[in-house]
């Protein structure tokens, strides 16, 4: 697969991801929703200071550690993509790697720069031990809401396909509300998940075959036998 095709895949994912995030960030109040296809598909604006699908940990220090980890992962991913393209890995494997890379880079952009370019965003409150929201719409600004590496990731894709209540006889959850699919995510998260799941499901077809260079190979030898040494 040619490098230009991989770059195009990554660029298209980043463009779609960032365009939707910026639209949501500047057009939706925090924690507001708009239906796209009935109740089962909504654009629901939340800010995520942590990992994919709303997972978070560690306050400001945890946020900084996560962003640095993403930064290192993207650097490694840049090198790794170059290697598998040069070594002509299977096309499907390269596409999956490009999806994962594009997703990681898309969320890294949010973490690095959104705190610098938007005037409003969720901030960690040490007194409450959690992030607090804000009112109104965010706008582009040279006076950002956070420092470099402390921006929040914008999530918006929400698919509450099934809603209901656990029967009372279910241990631990009886009578409680349940919902599938609860997590709110973005295009970058979807790209990472698609790449990882595809590699797991089709690993026998997509992963490179074992290199046989380490196996012993038969060696042909020729030997001249002197007629005089032959025993009849």
Biotite code that builds the C-alpha atoms (Angstrom):
import biotite.structure as struc

atoms = struc.array([
    struc.Atom([0.000, 0.000, 0.000], chain_id="A", res_id=1, res_name="UNK", atom_name="CA", element="C"),
    struc.Atom([1.371, 3.401, -0.973], chain_id="A", res_id=2, res_name="UNK", atom_name="CA", element="C"),
    struc.Atom([2.235, 5.963, 1.684], chain_id="A", res_id=3, res_name="UNK", atom_name="CA", element="C"),
    struc.Atom([0.085, 8.625, 0.017], chain_id="A", res_id=4, res_name="UNK", atom_name="CA", element="C"),
    struc.Atom([-3.003, 6.421, 0.449], chain_id="A", res_id=5, res_name="UNK", atom_name="CA", element="C"),
    struc.Atom([-2.278, 5.963, 4.157], chain_id="A", res_id=6, res_name="UNK", atom_name="CA", element="C"),
    struc.Atom([-1.805, 9.717, 4.577], chain_id="A", res_id=7, res_name="UNK", atom_name="CA", element="C"),
    struc.Atom([-5.124, 10.306, 2.796], chain_id="A", res_id=8, res_name="UNK", atom_name="CA", element="C"),
    struc.Atom([-6.971, 7.916, 5.142], chain_id="A", res_id=9, res_name="UNK", atom_name="CA", element="C"),
    struc.Atom([-5.493, 9.620, 8.198], chain_id="A", res_id=10, res_name="UNK", atom_name="CA", element="C"),
    struc.Atom([-6.207, 13.110, 6.837], chain_id="A", res_id=11, res_name="UNK", atom_name="CA", element="C"),
    struc.Atom([-9.861, 12.306, 6.059], chain_id="A", res_id=12, res_name="UNK", atom_name="CA", element="C"),
    struc.Atom([-10.461, 10.888, 9.538], chain_id="A", res_id=13, res_name="UNK", atom_name="CA", element="C"),
    struc.Atom([-8.791, 13.889, 11.183], chain_id="A", res_id=14, res_name="UNK", atom_name="CA", element="C"),
    struc.Atom([-10.761, 16.331, 9.036], chain_id="A", res_id=15, res_name="UNK", atom_name="CA", element="C"),
    struc.Atom([-14.101, 14.697, 9.840], chain_id="A", res_id=16, res_name="UNK", atom_name="CA", element="C"),
    struc.Atom([-13.216, 14.300, 13.516], chain_id="A", res_id=17, res_name="UNK", atom_name="CA", element="C"),
    struc.Atom([-12.052, 17.878, 14.067], chain_id="A", res_id=18, res_name="UNK", atom_name="CA", element="C"),
    struc.Atom([-14.805, 19.455, 11.959], chain_id="A", res_id=19, res_name="UNK", atom_name="CA", element="C"),
    struc.Atom([-17.523, 17.719, 13.979], chain_id="A", res_id=20, res_name="UNK", atom_name="CA", element="C"),
    struc.Atom([-15.812, 18.471, 17.296], chain_id="A", res_id=21, res_name="UNK", atom_name="CA", element="C"),
    struc.Atom([-15.448, 22.174, 16.530], chain_id="A", res_id=22, res_name="UNK", atom_name="CA", element="C"),
    struc.Atom([-19.067, 22.380, 15.352], chain_id="A", res_id=23, res_name="UNK", atom_name="CA", element="C"),
    struc.Atom([-20.307, 20.700, 18.531], chain_id="A", res_id=24, res_name="UNK", atom_name="CA", element="C"),
    struc.Atom([-18.017, 22.703, 20.812], chain_id="A", res_id=25, res_name="UNK", atom_name="CA", element="C"),
    struc.Atom([-19.146, 26.061, 19.408], chain_id="A", res_id=26, res_name="UNK", atom_name="CA", element="C"),
    struc.Atom([-22.823, 25.245, 18.757], chain_id="A", res_id=27, res_name="UNK", atom_name="CA", element="C"),
    struc.Atom([-23.989, 23.109, 21.698], chain_id="A", res_id=28, res_name="UNK", atom_name="CA", element="C"),
    struc.Atom([-24.196, 24.025, 25.377], chain_id="A", res_id=29, res_name="UNK", atom_name="CA", element="C"),
    struc.Atom([-22.358, 21.502, 27.518], chain_id="A", res_id=30, res_name="UNK", atom_name="CA", element="C"),
    struc.Atom([-24.445, 18.367, 28.248], chain_id="A", res_id=31, res_name="UNK", atom_name="CA", element="C"),
    struc.Atom([-27.086, 19.256, 25.662], chain_id="A", res_id=32, res_name="UNK", atom_name="CA", element="C"),
    struc.Atom([-28.427, 16.859, 23.028], chain_id="A", res_id=33, res_name="UNK", atom_name="CA", element="C"),
    struc.Atom([-30.139, 16.946, 19.657], chain_id="A", res_id=34, res_name="UNK", atom_name="CA", element="C"),
    struc.Atom([-31.773, 13.921, 18.001], chain_id="A", res_id=35, res_name="UNK", atom_name="CA", element="C"),
    struc.Atom([-30.387, 12.807, 14.645], chain_id="A", res_id=36, res_name="UNK", atom_name="CA", element="C"),
    struc.Atom([-32.436, 9.663, 14.038], chain_id="A", res_id=37, res_name="UNK", atom_name="CA", element="C"),
    struc.Atom([-35.168, 9.408, 16.642], chain_id="A", res_id=38, res_name="UNK", atom_name="CA", element="C"),
    struc.Atom([-34.081, 8.641, 20.177], chain_id="A", res_id=39, res_name="UNK", atom_name="CA", element="C"),
    struc.Atom([-31.563, 5.960, 19.227], chain_id="A", res_id=40, res_name="UNK", atom_name="CA", element="C"),
    struc.Atom([-28.971, 8.290, 17.641], chain_id="A", res_id=41, res_name="UNK", atom_name="CA", element="C"),
    struc.Atom([-28.253, 11.680, 19.189], chain_id="A", res_id=42, res_name="UNK", atom_name="CA", element="C"),
    struc.Atom([-25.564, 14.326, 19.178], chain_id="A", res_id=43, res_name="UNK", atom_name="CA", element="C"),
    struc.Atom([-24.937, 14.723, 22.898], chain_id="A", res_id=44, res_name="UNK", atom_name="CA", element="C"),
    struc.Atom([-22.156, 17.169, 23.809], chain_id="A", res_id=45, res_name="UNK", atom_name="CA", element="C"),
    struc.Atom([-19.919, 16.150, 26.685], chain_id="A", res_id=46, res_name="UNK", atom_name="CA", element="C"),
    struc.Atom([-16.309, 16.964, 27.449], chain_id="A", res_id=47, res_name="UNK", atom_name="CA", element="C"),
    struc.Atom([-13.990, 14.158, 28.380], chain_id="A", res_id=48, res_name="UNK", atom_name="CA", element="C"),
    struc.Atom([-10.842, 14.960, 30.379], chain_id="A", res_id=49, res_name="UNK", atom_name="CA", element="C"),
    struc.Atom([-9.832, 11.299, 30.382], chain_id="A", res_id=50, res_name="UNK", atom_name="CA", element="C"),
    struc.Atom([-9.675, 8.330, 28.047], chain_id="A", res_id=51, res_name="UNK", atom_name="CA", element="C"),
    struc.Atom([-11.959, 7.002, 25.350], chain_id="A", res_id=52, res_name="UNK", atom_name="CA", element="C"),
    struc.Atom([-15.681, 6.578, 26.109], chain_id="A", res_id=53, res_name="UNK", atom_name="CA", element="C"),
    struc.Atom([-15.577, 8.876, 29.136], chain_id="A", res_id=54, res_name="UNK", atom_name="CA", element="C"),
    struc.Atom([-13.100, 7.000, 31.338], chain_id="A", res_id=55, res_name="UNK", atom_name="CA", element="C"),
    struc.Atom([-10.999, 9.307, 33.511], chain_id="A", res_id=56, res_name="UNK", atom_name="CA", element="C"),
    struc.Atom([-8.594, 9.234, 36.443], chain_id="A", res_id=57, res_name="UNK", atom_name="CA", element="C"),
    struc.Atom([-6.172, 11.252, 38.550], chain_id="A", res_id=58, res_name="UNK", atom_name="CA", element="C"),
    struc.Atom([-7.319, 14.869, 38.212], chain_id="A", res_id=59, res_name="UNK", atom_name="CA", element="C"),
    struc.Atom([-4.849, 17.302, 36.631], chain_id="A", res_id=60, res_name="UNK", atom_name="CA", element="C"),
    struc.Atom([-1.861, 14.995, 37.066], chain_id="A", res_id=61, res_name="UNK", atom_name="CA", element="C"),
    struc.Atom([-3.747, 12.067, 35.607], chain_id="A", res_id=62, res_name="UNK", atom_name="CA", element="C"),
    struc.Atom([-4.817, 14.268, 32.714], chain_id="A", res_id=63, res_name="UNK", atom_name="CA", element="C"),
    struc.Atom([-1.232, 15.355, 32.077], chain_id="A", res_id=64, res_name="UNK", atom_name="CA", element="C"),
    struc.Atom([0.053, 11.773, 32.253], chain_id="A", res_id=65, res_name="UNK", atom_name="CA", element="C"),
    struc.Atom([-2.616, 10.600, 29.811], chain_id="A", res_id=66, res_name="UNK", atom_name="CA", element="C"),
    struc.Atom([-1.809, 13.363, 27.315], chain_id="A", res_id=67, res_name="UNK", atom_name="CA", element="C"),
    struc.Atom([1.918, 12.600, 27.494], chain_id="A", res_id=68, res_name="UNK", atom_name="CA", element="C"),
    struc.Atom([1.143, 8.915, 26.939], chain_id="A", res_id=69, res_name="UNK", atom_name="CA", element="C"),
    struc.Atom([-0.929, 9.818, 23.872], chain_id="A", res_id=70, res_name="UNK", atom_name="CA", element="C"),
    struc.Atom([1.919, 11.982, 22.607], chain_id="A", res_id=71, res_name="UNK", atom_name="CA", element="C"),
    struc.Atom([4.431, 9.134, 22.961], chain_id="A", res_id=72, res_name="UNK", atom_name="CA", element="C"),
    struc.Atom([1.987, 6.704, 21.333], chain_id="A", res_id=73, res_name="UNK", atom_name="CA", element="C"),
    struc.Atom([1.577, 9.002, 18.317], chain_id="A", res_id=74, res_name="UNK", atom_name="CA", element="C"),
    struc.Atom([5.362, 9.350, 17.930], chain_id="A", res_id=75, res_name="UNK", atom_name="CA", element="C"),
    struc.Atom([5.731, 5.568, 18.025], chain_id="A", res_id=76, res_name="UNK", atom_name="CA", element="C"),
    struc.Atom([2.784, 5.188, 15.655], chain_id="A", res_id=77, res_name="UNK", atom_name="CA", element="C"),
    struc.Atom([4.412, 7.512, 13.126], chain_id="A", res_id=78, res_name="UNK", atom_name="CA", element="C"),
    struc.Atom([7.557, 5.376, 13.127], chain_id="A", res_id=79, res_name="UNK", atom_name="CA", element="C"),
    struc.Atom([5.613, 2.099, 13.072], chain_id="A", res_id=80, res_name="UNK", atom_name="CA", element="C"),
    struc.Atom([3.408, 3.111, 10.144], chain_id="A", res_id=81, res_name="UNK", atom_name="CA", element="C"),
    struc.Atom([6.502, 3.984, 8.145], chain_id="A", res_id=82, res_name="UNK", atom_name="CA", element="C"),
    struc.Atom([7.991, 0.578, 8.912], chain_id="A", res_id=83, res_name="UNK", atom_name="CA", element="C"),
    struc.Atom([4.975, -1.503, 7.904], chain_id="A", res_id=84, res_name="UNK", atom_name="CA", element="C"),
    struc.Atom([4.498, 0.494, 4.707], chain_id="A", res_id=85, res_name="UNK", atom_name="CA", element="C"),
    struc.Atom([8.149, 0.062, 3.772], chain_id="A", res_id=86, res_name="UNK", atom_name="CA", element="C"),
    struc.Atom([8.014, -3.658, 4.513], chain_id="A", res_id=87, res_name="UNK", atom_name="CA", element="C"),
    struc.Atom([4.821, -3.992, 2.451], chain_id="A", res_id=88, res_name="UNK", atom_name="CA", element="C"),
    struc.Atom([2.580, -5.478, 5.138], chain_id="A", res_id=89, res_name="UNK", atom_name="CA", element="C"),
    struc.Atom([-0.895, -6.602, 4.137], chain_id="A", res_id=90, res_name="UNK", atom_name="CA", element="C"),
    struc.Atom([-3.179, -3.792, 3.012], chain_id="A", res_id=91, res_name="UNK", atom_name="CA", element="C"),
    struc.Atom([-5.844, -4.545, 5.616], chain_id="A", res_id=92, res_name="UNK", atom_name="CA", element="C"),
    struc.Atom([-3.280, -4.495, 8.425], chain_id="A", res_id=93, res_name="UNK", atom_name="CA", element="C"),
    struc.Atom([-1.933, -1.122, 7.308], chain_id="A", res_id=94, res_name="UNK", atom_name="CA", element="C"),
    struc.Atom([-5.448, 0.347, 7.068], chain_id="A", res_id=95, res_name="UNK", atom_name="CA", element="C"),
    struc.Atom([-6.255, -0.814, 10.614], chain_id="A", res_id=96, res_name="UNK", atom_name="CA", element="C"),
    struc.Atom([-2.999, 0.670, 11.893], chain_id="A", res_id=97, res_name="UNK", atom_name="CA", element="C"),
    struc.Atom([-3.841, 3.942, 10.115], chain_id="A", res_id=98, res_name="UNK", atom_name="CA", element="C"),
    struc.Atom([-7.291, 4.019, 11.764], chain_id="A", res_id=99, res_name="UNK", atom_name="CA", element="C"),
    struc.Atom([-5.785, 3.543, 15.219], chain_id="A", res_id=100, res_name="UNK", atom_name="CA", element="C"),
    struc.Atom([-3.122, 6.164, 14.533], chain_id="A", res_id=101, res_name="UNK", atom_name="CA", element="C"),
    struc.Atom([-5.623, 8.715, 13.211], chain_id="A", res_id=102, res_name="UNK", atom_name="CA", element="C"),
    struc.Atom([-7.878, 8.209, 16.219], chain_id="A", res_id=103, res_name="UNK", atom_name="CA", element="C"),
    struc.Atom([-5.031, 8.660, 18.682], chain_id="A", res_id=104, res_name="UNK", atom_name="CA", element="C"),
    struc.Atom([-3.847, 11.785, 16.864], chain_id="A", res_id=105, res_name="UNK", atom_name="CA", element="C"),
    struc.Atom([-7.363, 13.230, 16.730], chain_id="A", res_id=106, res_name="UNK", atom_name="CA", element="C"),
    struc.Atom([-7.823, 13.017, 20.500], chain_id="A", res_id=107, res_name="UNK", atom_name="CA", element="C"),
    struc.Atom([-4.269, 14.236, 21.095], chain_id="A", res_id=108, res_name="UNK", atom_name="CA", element="C"),
    struc.Atom([-5.088, 17.428, 19.179], chain_id="A", res_id=109, res_name="UNK", atom_name="CA", element="C"),
    struc.Atom([-7.960, 18.088, 21.602], chain_id="A", res_id=110, res_name="UNK", atom_name="CA", element="C"),
    struc.Atom([-5.803, 17.438, 24.657], chain_id="A", res_id=111, res_name="UNK", atom_name="CA", element="C"),
    struc.Atom([-2.939, 19.619, 23.455], chain_id="A", res_id=112, res_name="UNK", atom_name="CA", element="C"),
    struc.Atom([-4.697, 22.588, 21.897], chain_id="A", res_id=113, res_name="UNK", atom_name="CA", element="C"),
    struc.Atom([-8.375, 22.907, 22.820], chain_id="A", res_id=114, res_name="UNK", atom_name="CA", element="C"),
    struc.Atom([-7.514, 24.435, 26.186], chain_id="A", res_id=115, res_name="UNK", atom_name="CA", element="C"),
    struc.Atom([-5.561, 27.124, 24.336], chain_id="A", res_id=116, res_name="UNK", atom_name="CA", element="C"),
    struc.Atom([-7.991, 28.014, 21.544], chain_id="A", res_id=117, res_name="UNK", atom_name="CA", element="C"),
    struc.Atom([-11.396, 27.932, 23.292], chain_id="A", res_id=118, res_name="UNK", atom_name="CA", element="C"),
    struc.Atom([-12.543, 30.279, 26.043], chain_id="A", res_id=119, res_name="UNK", atom_name="CA", element="C"),
    struc.Atom([-14.606, 27.708, 27.942], chain_id="A", res_id=120, res_name="UNK", atom_name="CA", element="C"),
    struc.Atom([-14.083, 24.134, 29.009], chain_id="A", res_id=121, res_name="UNK", atom_name="CA", element="C"),
    struc.Atom([-14.393, 21.822, 31.973], chain_id="A", res_id=122, res_name="UNK", atom_name="CA", element="C"),
    struc.Atom([-11.804, 22.470, 34.699], chain_id="A", res_id=123, res_name="UNK", atom_name="CA", element="C"),
    struc.Atom([-10.662, 20.296, 37.571], chain_id="A", res_id=124, res_name="UNK", atom_name="CA", element="C"),
    struc.Atom([-11.882, 21.463, 40.970], chain_id="A", res_id=125, res_name="UNK", atom_name="CA", element="C"),
    struc.Atom([-9.646, 20.106, 43.724], chain_id="A", res_id=126, res_name="UNK", atom_name="CA", element="C"),
    struc.Atom([-12.255, 20.915, 46.380], chain_id="A", res_id=127, res_name="UNK", atom_name="CA", element="C"),
    struc.Atom([-14.815, 18.626, 44.763], chain_id="A", res_id=128, res_name="UNK", atom_name="CA", element="C"),
    struc.Atom([-12.241, 16.211, 43.381], chain_id="A", res_id=129, res_name="UNK", atom_name="CA", element="C"),
    struc.Atom([-13.824, 16.309, 39.932], chain_id="A", res_id=130, res_name="UNK", atom_name="CA", element="C"),
    struc.Atom([-14.211, 18.397, 36.793], chain_id="A", res_id=131, res_name="UNK", atom_name="CA", element="C"),
    struc.Atom([-16.842, 21.140, 36.787], chain_id="A", res_id=132, res_name="UNK", atom_name="CA", element="C"),
    struc.Atom([-18.859, 22.343, 33.822], chain_id="A", res_id=133, res_name="UNK", atom_name="CA", element="C"),
    struc.Atom([-19.604, 25.766, 32.377], chain_id="A", res_id=134, res_name="UNK", atom_name="CA", element="C"),
    struc.Atom([-22.561, 27.738, 31.053], chain_id="A", res_id=135, res_name="UNK", atom_name="CA", element="C"),
    struc.Atom([-23.156, 29.061, 27.538], chain_id="A", res_id=136, res_name="UNK", atom_name="CA", element="C"),
    struc.Atom([-21.389, 28.338, 24.263], chain_id="A", res_id=137, res_name="UNK", atom_name="CA", element="C"),
    struc.Atom([-17.633, 28.123, 23.865], chain_id="A", res_id=138, res_name="UNK", atom_name="CA", element="C"),
    struc.Atom([-15.932, 30.400, 21.346], chain_id="A", res_id=139, res_name="UNK", atom_name="CA", element="C"),
    struc.Atom([-12.509, 30.619, 19.771], chain_id="A", res_id=140, res_name="UNK", atom_name="CA", element="C"),
    struc.Atom([-10.254, 32.793, 21.901], chain_id="A", res_id=141, res_name="UNK", atom_name="CA", element="C"),
    struc.Atom([-6.605, 33.650, 22.447], chain_id="A", res_id=142, res_name="UNK", atom_name="CA", element="C"),
    struc.Atom([-7.330, 33.435, 26.175], chain_id="A", res_id=143, res_name="UNK", atom_name="CA", element="C"),
    struc.Atom([-7.920, 29.732, 26.562], chain_id="A", res_id=144, res_name="UNK", atom_name="CA", element="C"),
    struc.Atom([-9.525, 27.924, 29.471], chain_id="A", res_id=145, res_name="UNK", atom_name="CA", element="C"),
    struc.Atom([-6.482, 25.714, 30.169], chain_id="A", res_id=146, res_name="UNK", atom_name="CA", element="C"),
    struc.Atom([-2.778, 25.356, 29.514], chain_id="A", res_id=147, res_name="UNK", atom_name="CA", element="C"),
    struc.Atom([-1.011, 23.264, 26.892], chain_id="A", res_id=148, res_name="UNK", atom_name="CA", element="C"),
    struc.Atom([-1.676, 19.510, 27.308], chain_id="A", res_id=149, res_name="UNK", atom_name="CA", element="C"),
    struc.Atom([-4.690, 20.137, 29.578], chain_id="A", res_id=150, res_name="UNK", atom_name="CA", element="C"),
    struc.Atom([-7.501, 20.484, 27.034], chain_id="A", res_id=151, res_name="UNK", atom_name="CA", element="C"),
    struc.Atom([-10.560, 18.227, 27.128], chain_id="A", res_id=152, res_name="UNK", atom_name="CA", element="C"),
    struc.Atom([-11.606, 15.841, 24.390], chain_id="A", res_id=153, res_name="UNK", atom_name="CA", element="C"),
    struc.Atom([-14.978, 16.622, 22.792], chain_id="A", res_id=154, res_name="UNK", atom_name="CA", element="C"),
    struc.Atom([-17.422, 13.689, 22.575], chain_id="A", res_id=155, res_name="UNK", atom_name="CA", element="C"),
    struc.Atom([-20.834, 13.713, 20.950], chain_id="A", res_id=156, res_name="UNK", atom_name="CA", element="C"),
    struc.Atom([-21.918, 10.407, 19.333], chain_id="A", res_id=157, res_name="UNK", atom_name="CA", element="C"),
    struc.Atom([-24.604, 8.786, 21.476], chain_id="A", res_id=158, res_name="UNK", atom_name="CA", element="C"),
    struc.Atom([-26.496, 5.603, 20.595], chain_id="A", res_id=159, res_name="UNK", atom_name="CA", element="C"),
    struc.Atom([-28.968, 4.682, 23.384], chain_id="A", res_id=160, res_name="UNK", atom_name="CA", element="C"),
    struc.Atom([-30.304, 1.736, 21.390], chain_id="A", res_id=161, res_name="UNK", atom_name="CA", element="C"),
    struc.Atom([-31.971, -0.084, 24.277], chain_id="A", res_id=162, res_name="UNK", atom_name="CA", element="C"),
    struc.Atom([-33.354, 1.412, 27.477], chain_id="A", res_id=163, res_name="UNK", atom_name="CA", element="C"),
    struc.Atom([-35.150, -0.388, 30.261], chain_id="A", res_id=164, res_name="UNK", atom_name="CA", element="C"),
    struc.Atom([-35.131, -1.531, 33.845], chain_id="A", res_id=165, res_name="UNK", atom_name="CA", element="C"),
    struc.Atom([-33.569, -4.607, 35.383], chain_id="A", res_id=166, res_name="UNK", atom_name="CA", element="C"),
    struc.Atom([-36.127, -7.019, 36.879], chain_id="A", res_id=167, res_name="UNK", atom_name="CA", element="C"),
    struc.Atom([-36.302, -6.865, 40.656], chain_id="A", res_id=168, res_name="UNK", atom_name="CA", element="C"),
    struc.Atom([-34.966, -10.414, 40.960], chain_id="A", res_id=169, res_name="UNK", atom_name="CA", element="C"),
    struc.Atom([-31.606, -9.552, 39.307], chain_id="A", res_id=170, res_name="UNK", atom_name="CA", element="C"),
    struc.Atom([-28.946, -9.584, 42.082], chain_id="A", res_id=171, res_name="UNK", atom_name="CA", element="C"),
    struc.Atom([-27.250, -6.227, 42.606], chain_id="A", res_id=172, res_name="UNK", atom_name="CA", element="C"),
    struc.Atom([-29.081, -4.404, 39.791], chain_id="A", res_id=173, res_name="UNK", atom_name="CA", element="C"),
    struc.Atom([-32.717, -5.265, 40.476], chain_id="A", res_id=174, res_name="UNK", atom_name="CA", element="C"),
    struc.Atom([-34.997, -2.338, 39.698], chain_id="A", res_id=175, res_name="UNK", atom_name="CA", element="C"),
    struc.Atom([-32.188, -0.154, 38.355], chain_id="A", res_id=176, res_name="UNK", atom_name="CA", element="C"),
    struc.Atom([-32.202, 1.560, 34.968], chain_id="A", res_id=177, res_name="UNK", atom_name="CA", element="C"),
    struc.Atom([-30.065, 0.054, 32.200], chain_id="A", res_id=178, res_name="UNK", atom_name="CA", element="C"),
    struc.Atom([-29.065, 1.411, 28.847], chain_id="A", res_id=179, res_name="UNK", atom_name="CA", element="C"),
    struc.Atom([-27.243, 0.069, 25.809], chain_id="A", res_id=180, res_name="UNK", atom_name="CA", element="C"),
    struc.Atom([-25.148, 1.707, 24.370], chain_id="A", res_id=181, res_name="UNK", atom_name="CA", element="C"),
    struc.Atom([-24.386, 4.186, 27.176], chain_id="A", res_id=182, res_name="UNK", atom_name="CA", element="C"),
    struc.Atom([-20.887, 5.619, 26.392], chain_id="A", res_id=183, res_name="UNK", atom_name="CA", element="C"),
    struc.Atom([-20.657, 8.847, 24.380], chain_id="A", res_id=184, res_name="UNK", atom_name="CA", element="C"),
    struc.Atom([-17.739, 8.947, 21.962], chain_id="A", res_id=185, res_name="UNK", atom_name="CA", element="C"),
    struc.Atom([-16.330, 10.691, 18.889], chain_id="A", res_id=186, res_name="UNK", atom_name="CA", element="C"),
    struc.Atom([-15.068, 9.813, 15.420], chain_id="A", res_id=187, res_name="UNK", atom_name="CA", element="C"),
    struc.Atom([-11.512, 9.361, 16.710], chain_id="A", res_id=188, res_name="UNK", atom_name="CA", element="C"),
    struc.Atom([-12.704, 6.822, 19.300], chain_id="A", res_id=189, res_name="UNK", atom_name="CA", element="C"),
    struc.Atom([-14.685, 5.016, 16.603], chain_id="A", res_id=190, res_name="UNK", atom_name="CA", element="C"),
    struc.Atom([-11.610, 4.842, 14.352], chain_id="A", res_id=191, res_name="UNK", atom_name="CA", element="C"),
    struc.Atom([-9.490, 3.343, 17.148], chain_id="A", res_id=192, res_name="UNK", atom_name="CA", element="C"),
    struc.Atom([-12.181, 0.817, 18.082], chain_id="A", res_id=193, res_name="UNK", atom_name="CA", element="C"),
    struc.Atom([-12.761, -0.194, 14.463], chain_id="A", res_id=194, res_name="UNK", atom_name="CA", element="C"),
    struc.Atom([-9.055, -0.724, 13.869], chain_id="A", res_id=195, res_name="UNK", atom_name="CA", element="C"),
    struc.Atom([-8.511, -2.751, 17.046], chain_id="A", res_id=196, res_name="UNK", atom_name="CA", element="C"),
    struc.Atom([-11.617, -4.936, 16.676], chain_id="A", res_id=197, res_name="UNK", atom_name="CA", element="C"),
    struc.Atom([-10.890, -5.639, 13.011], chain_id="A", res_id=198, res_name="UNK", atom_name="CA", element="C"),
    struc.Atom([-7.364, -6.761, 13.878], chain_id="A", res_id=199, res_name="UNK", atom_name="CA", element="C"),
    struc.Atom([-8.690, -9.014, 16.641], chain_id="A", res_id=200, res_name="UNK", atom_name="CA", element="C"),
    struc.Atom([-11.432, -10.609, 14.546], chain_id="A", res_id=201, res_name="UNK", atom_name="CA", element="C"),
    struc.Atom([-9.401, -11.056, 11.367], chain_id="A", res_id=202, res_name="UNK", atom_name="CA", element="C"),
    struc.Atom([-5.940, -11.464, 12.860], chain_id="A", res_id=203, res_name="UNK", atom_name="CA", element="C"),
    struc.Atom([-5.199, -14.666, 10.946], chain_id="A", res_id=204, res_name="UNK", atom_name="CA", element="C"),
    struc.Atom([-5.838, -12.878, 7.654], chain_id="A", res_id=205, res_name="UNK", atom_name="CA", element="C"),
    struc.Atom([-4.386, -9.476, 8.467], chain_id="A", res_id=206, res_name="UNK", atom_name="CA", element="C"),
    struc.Atom([-1.330, -10.110, 10.603], chain_id="A", res_id=207, res_name="UNK", atom_name="CA", element="C"),
    struc.Atom([1.929, -10.658, 8.714], chain_id="A", res_id=208, res_name="UNK", atom_name="CA", element="C"),
    struc.Atom([2.956, -14.257, 8.300], chain_id="A", res_id=209, res_name="UNK", atom_name="CA", element="C"),
    struc.Atom([5.875, -15.585, 10.293], chain_id="A", res_id=210, res_name="UNK", atom_name="CA", element="C"),
    struc.Atom([9.234, -14.972, 8.725], chain_id="A", res_id=211, res_name="UNK", atom_name="CA", element="C"),
    struc.Atom([10.898, -18.186, 7.770], chain_id="A", res_id=212, res_name="UNK", atom_name="CA", element="C"),
    struc.Atom([14.403, -16.792, 7.912], chain_id="A", res_id=213, res_name="UNK", atom_name="CA", element="C"),
    struc.Atom([14.997, -18.415, 11.265], chain_id="A", res_id=214, res_name="UNK", atom_name="CA", element="C"),
    struc.Atom([14.105, -21.886, 10.039], chain_id="A", res_id=215, res_name="UNK", atom_name="CA", element="C"),
    struc.Atom([16.777, -24.236, 8.903], chain_id="A", res_id=216, res_name="UNK", atom_name="CA", element="C"),
    struc.Atom([16.914, -24.586, 5.155], chain_id="A", res_id=217, res_name="UNK", atom_name="CA", element="C"),
    struc.Atom([18.163, -27.649, 3.283], chain_id="A", res_id=218, res_name="UNK", atom_name="CA", element="C"),
    struc.Atom([21.596, -27.114, 1.828], chain_id="A", res_id=219, res_name="UNK", atom_name="CA", element="C"),
    struc.Atom([22.653, -28.868, -1.312], chain_id="A", res_id=220, res_name="UNK", atom_name="CA", element="C"),
    struc.Atom([26.232, -30.041, -1.361], chain_id="A", res_id=221, res_name="UNK", atom_name="CA", element="C"),
    struc.Atom([28.221, -31.672, -4.035], chain_id="A", res_id=222, res_name="UNK", atom_name="CA", element="C"),
    struc.Atom([31.080, -33.965, -3.426], chain_id="A", res_id=223, res_name="UNK", atom_name="CA", element="C"),
    struc.Atom([33.381, -35.522, -5.860], chain_id="A", res_id=224, res_name="UNK", atom_name="CA", element="C"),
    struc.Atom([34.174, -39.074, -5.051], chain_id="A", res_id=225, res_name="UNK", atom_name="CA", element="C"),
    struc.Atom([37.355, -40.493, -6.347], chain_id="A", res_id=226, res_name="UNK", atom_name="CA", element="C"),
    struc.Atom([36.707, -43.618, -8.374], chain_id="A", res_id=227, res_name="UNK", atom_name="CA", element="C"),
    struc.Atom([39.655, -45.241, -6.744], chain_id="A", res_id=228, res_name="UNK", atom_name="CA", element="C"),
    struc.Atom([38.096, -44.874, -3.283], chain_id="A", res_id=229, res_name="UNK", atom_name="CA", element="C"),
    struc.Atom([34.828, -46.511, -4.213], chain_id="A", res_id=230, res_name="UNK", atom_name="CA", element="C"),
    struc.Atom([34.328, -49.995, -2.891], chain_id="A", res_id=231, res_name="UNK", atom_name="CA", element="C"),
    struc.Atom([32.575, -52.323, -5.208], chain_id="A", res_id=232, res_name="UNK", atom_name="CA", element="C"),
])
